[in-house]
Amino acid sequence: MERTERPRGLTRRQLLSRATAAGTAFVVGAGFVAAPNAVWAYETTHLDARAFATLVQMARDIYPHDRIPDENYVAAVKGYDTADAASAITAGLAALDAAAQGKGFGSYLDAGWERDRVDILRGMEESAFFQQIRGGLVTGLYNQKAVWPIFGYEGESFSKGGYIDRGFDDINWL
């Protein structure tokens, strides 16, 4: 079996690995965001790429689950990348970055430690912006069928005869 030559130039994998080596949290371009570990990428339409990357990090910091992949957090916040929501989200993220600057960071994304970012969020938890994002994440994140097995939820049970005869008490992760 012959190997084919790869085209010369920078591959997607090389780009992402170099971004990781440089310590970049996200690869951000004009309307495009990608995680350095190549788990997810998203092309934005109304928010700039850095704003969207900030939303994803904010979502992960509000509801941190190590076993939930980043693409589920992306799916949870992509509803904010609309023409109607963009101005309010941009203003809220500007306030978030200002709060981060008040703590000595250049922006929210520049706060490298989770505890520092959580401290910034705690200072904003009474704001309408924070409550909007937190409230949206409850359904945006936990209504995804892909995350249900992580928590041991098998989905609705009515169509299968209910929970009583299906081992409703067989949860082994508690």
VOPAGU-2260 file (C-alpha; in pm, 1 decimal, decimal comma):
REM VOPAGU-2260
SITE   aa  ch    i         X         Y         Z
SITE  MET   A    0       0,0       0,0       0,0
SITE  GLU   A    1     152,2     329,9    -107,7
SITE  ARG   A    2     140,3     641,6     103,4
SITE  THR   A    3      31,6     956,4     -66,5
SITE  GLU   A    4     226,9    1277,8     -17,3
SITE  ARG   A    5      59,9    1536,3     198,3
SITE  PRO   A    6      33,7    1882,1      48,8
SITE  ARG   A    7     292,6    2127,3     173,9
SITE  GLY   A    8     185,5    2414,7     394,1
SITE  LEU   A    9      32,9    2452,7     734,6
SITE  THR   A   10    -223,7    2186,6     817,0
SITE  ARG   A   11    -513,7    2244,4    1053,0
SITE  ARG   A   12    -347,1    2018,5    1310,0
SITE  GLN   A   13     -20,4    2213,8    1289,9
SITE  LEU   A   14    -202,2    2543,8    1325,5
SITE  LEU   A   15    -385,4    2426,0    1634,2
SITE  SER   A   16     -77,6    2266,2    1790,7
SITE  ARG   A   17     122,8    2585,4    1740,6
SITE  ALA   A   18    -152,4    2786,9    1902,2
SITE  THR   A   19    -138,5    2550,7    2200,0
SITE  ALA   A   20     238,7    2578,5    2221,9
SITE  ALA   A   21     209,5    2955,1    2223,9
SITE  GLY   A   22     -32,1    2932,6    2517,5
SITE  THR   A   23    -331,4    3058,8    2322,4
SITE  ALA   A   24    -665,9    2962,7    2469,6
SITE  PHE   A   25    -847,1    2982,9    2136,5
SITE  VAL   A   26    -754,5    3039,3    1774,7
SITE  VAL   A   27    -956,0    3345,6    1686,5
SITE  GLY   A   28    -996,1    3478,4    1334,5
SITE  ALA   A   29   -1243,6    3691,3    1147,8
SITE  GLY   A   30   -1569,8    3516,0    1230,7
SITE  PHE   A   31   -1401,8    3186,6    1321,7
SITE  VAL   A   32   -1313,4    3032,2    1658,5
SITE  ALA   A   33   -1135,0    2702,5    1716,5
SITE  ALA   A   34   -1014,5    2533,8    2030,2
SITE  PRO   A   35    -643,6    2450,1    2030,8
SITE  ASN   A   36    -720,6    2085,7    2106,5
SITE  ALA   A   37    -927,3    2068,1    1783,0
SITE  VAL   A   38   -1234,9    1949,4    1970,8
SITE  TRP   A   39   -1457,3    2218,7    1830,6
SITE  ALA   A   40   -1470,7    2503,3    1584,2
SITE  TYR   A   41   -1749,4    2748,0    1512,3
SITE  GLU   A   42   -1799,8    3013,0    1248,2
SITE  THR   A   43   -1970,8    3314,4    1400,4
SITE  THR   A   44   -2221,3    3529,5    1215,6
SITE  HIS   A   45   -2312,3    3821,3    1444,6
SITE  LEU   A   46   -2067,3    3807,3    1734,8
SITE  ASP   A   47   -1698,1    3848,1    1679,8
SITE  ALA   A   48   -1490,8    3536,9    1733,1
SITE  ARG   A   49   -1330,4    3653,5    2058,0
SITE  ALA   A   50   -1672,9    3734,0    2205,1
SITE  PHE   A   51   -1794,5    3385,6    2117,1
SITE  ALA   A   52   -1483,0    3225,2    2267,6
SITE  THR   A   53   -1547,3    3426,7    2584,5
SITE  LEU   A   54   -1906,2    3297,9    2595,5
SITE  VAL   A   55   -1787,3    2938,5    2566,4
SITE  GLN   A   56   -1535,5    2985,7    2847,9
SITE  MET   A   57   -1798,0    3160,7    3058,2
SITE  ALA   A   58   -2038,7    2869,1    3005,0
SITE  ARG   A   59   -1774,5    2619,4    3112,3
SITE  ASP   A   60   -1696,5    2825,9    3422,5
SITE  ILE   A   61   -2062,6    2865,0    3523,3
SITE  TYR   A   62   -2145,6    2494,5    3483,9
SITE  PRO   A   63   -1809,9    2313,4    3501,6
SITE  HIS   A   64   -1825,8    1947,2    3407,7
SITE  ASP   A   65   -1496,3    1787,0    3313,4
SITE  ARG   A   66   -1672,4    1503,1    3135,9
SITE  ILE   A   67   -1878,9    1727,4    2906,0
SITE  PRO   A   68   -1684,8    1812,8    2589,6
SITE  ASP   A   69   -1645,0    2170,3    2472,4
SITE  GLU   A   70   -1864,5    2117,6    2167,2
SITE  ASN   A   71   -2166,3    2079,0    2397,2
SITE  TYR   A   72   -2087,5    2414,9    2556,9
SITE  VAL   A   73   -2056,5    2562,8    2206,7
SITE  ALA   A   74   -2398,8    2422,8    2118,4
SITE  ALA   A   75   -2539,0    2570,6    2440,3
SITE  VAL   A   76   -2425,6    2927,9    2362,8
SITE  LYS   A   77   -2455,6    2940,2    1984,1
SITE  GLY   A   78   -2810,7    3072,7    2024,5
SITE  TYR   A   79   -2659,6    3403,6    2137,1
SITE  ASP   A   80   -2491,9    3451,1    1796,6
SITE  THR   A   81   -2797,8    3621,1    1647,3
SITE  ALA   A   82   -2869,3    3970,1    1522,4
SITE  ASP   A   83   -3122,3    4027,0    1801,3
SITE  ALA   A   84   -2890,8    3919,4    2084,5
SITE  ALA   A   85   -2554,5    4043,6    1957,3
SITE  SER   A   86   -2562,9    4398,2    2096,7
SITE  ALA   A   87   -2674,9    4293,7    2445,9
SITE  ILE   A   88   -2422,5    4008,5    2455,0
SITE  THR   A   89   -2142,4    4236,0    2334,5
SITE  ALA   A   90   -2228,0    4490,8    2605,9
SITE  GLY   A   91   -2240,7    4218,3    2871,5
SITE  LEU   A   92   -1906,6    4077,1    2760,9
SITE  ALA   A   93   -1756,4    4427,3    2769,7
SITE  ALA   A   94   -1870,9    4454,3    3132,8
SITE  LEU   A   95   -1722,3    4109,3    3200,3
SITE  ASP   A   96   -1388,5    4215,8    3052,0
SITE  ALA   A   97   -1401,2    4539,9    3253,3
SITE  ALA   A   98   -1454,6    4335,7    3569,9
SITE  ALA   A   99   -1155,5    4120,9    3473,2
SITE  GLN   A  100    -946,0    4432,7    3418,2
SITE  GLY   A  101   -1048,1    4550,4    3765,2
SITE  LYS   A  102    -892,7    4226,5    3897,2
SITE  GLY   A  103    -567,9    4286,5    3706,8
SITE  PHE   A  104    -633,1    4084,4    3390,0
SITE  GLY   A  105    -644,2    4214,1    3034,4
SITE  SER   A  106    -976,6    4039,4    2972,4
SITE  TYR   A  107   -1184,3    3751,5    3102,6
SITE  LEU   A  108   -1005,7    3508,8    2870,1
SITE  ASP   A  109    -668,9    3631,9    2998,0
SITE  ALA   A  110    -750,0    3505,5    3347,1
SITE  GLY   A  111    -574,6    3171,7    3318,1
SITE  TRP   A  112    -696,0    3008,7    3637,6
SITE  GLU   A  113   -1052,8    2887,5    3675,4
SITE  ARG   A  114   -1073,5    3022,3    4030,6
SITE  ASP   A  115    -983,3    3372,2    3902,1
SITE  ARG   A  116   -1253,0    3355,9    3634,5
SITE  VAL   A  117   -1508,9    3228,0    3886,9
SITE  ASP   A  118   -1418,0    3516,5    4116,6
SITE  ILE   A  119   -1484,8    3758,7    3830,1
SITE  LEU   A  120   -1819,2    3589,1    3759,8
SITE  ARG   A  121   -1920,2    3602,6    4126,7
SITE  GLY   A  122   -1878,5    3977,9    4113,8
SITE  MET   A  123   -2127,8    3988,3    3824,6
SITE  GLU   A  124   -2376,9    3723,7    3932,7
SITE  GLU   A  125   -2649,2    3977,4    4017,4
SITE  SER   A  126   -2629,1    4140,8    3673,0
SITE  ALA   A  127   -2899,3    4081,8    3412,5
SITE  PHE   A  128   -2632,8    3965,2    3165,2
SITE  PHE   A  129   -2501,6    3693,0    3396,4
SITE  GLN   A  130   -2853,8    3577,2    3482,1
SITE  GLN   A  131   -2945,1    3562,9    3112,1
SITE  ILE   A  132   -2644,6    3345,3    3026,8
SITE  ARG   A  133   -2681,4    3124,0    3336,2
SITE  GLY   A  134   -3053,0    3074,8    3274,6
SITE  GLY   A  135   -3001,9    2995,5    2907,6
SITE  LEU   A  136   -2735,1    2740,9    2991,0
SITE  VAL   A  137   -2971,5    2539,6    3209,3
SITE  THR   A  138   -3172,0    2436,0    2906,7
SITE  GLY   A  139   -2906,3    2493,6    2640,1
SITE  LEU   A  140   -2658,1    2256,9    2803,7
SITE  TYR   A  141   -2868,5    2002,4    2989,9
SITE  ASN   A  142   -3133,8    1951,8    2717,9
SITE  GLN   A  143   -2875,1    1804,2    2483,2
SITE  LYS   A  144   -2929,8    1430,7    2446,3
SITE  ALA   A  145   -2553,1    1384,9    2407,3
SITE  VAL   A  146   -2490,3    1488,1    2770,8
SITE  TRP   A  147   -2766,4    1280,9    2929,1
SITE  PRO   A  148   -2565,9     957,7    2954,1
SITE  ILE   A  149   -2289,8    1144,4    3137,1
SITE  PHE   A  150   -2533,2    1204,9    3421,6
SITE  GLY   A  151   -2701,3     865,1    3400,8
SITE  TYR   A  152   -3025,6     999,8    3253,1
SITE  GLU   A  153   -3177,4     763,0    2998,7
SITE  GLY   A  154   -3428,9    1008,3    2858,5
SITE  GLU   A  155   -3804,6    1008,9    2880,8
SITE  SER   A  156   -3957,0     688,5    3004,9
SITE  PHE   A  157   -4327,3     713,8    2918,8
SITE  SER   A  158   -4289,1     549,0    2578,0
SITE  LYS   A  159   -4100,9     260,7    2743,1
SITE  GLY   A  160   -4358,6     191,0    3014,0
SITE  GLY   A  161   -4234,0     428,1    3284,1
SITE  TYR   A  162   -3954,4     403,4    3535,8
SITE  ILE   A  163   -4100,7     163,6    3792,5
SITE  ASP   A  164   -4029,1    -154,1    3597,5
SITE  ARG   A  165   -3712,3     -25,8    3433,7
SITE  GLY   A  166   -3479,2       4,5    3734,6
SITE  PHE   A  167   -3552,4     361,9    3836,5
SITE  ASP   A  168   -3321,3     314,7    4134,7
SITE  ASP   A  169   -3022,2     157,9    3956,1
SITE  ILE   A  170   -2810,2     473,8    3948,3
SITE  ASN   A  171   -2455,5     368,8    4023,5
SITE  TRP   A  172   -2284,0     707,5    4018,2
SITE  LEU   A  173   -2430,6     848,0    4341,6
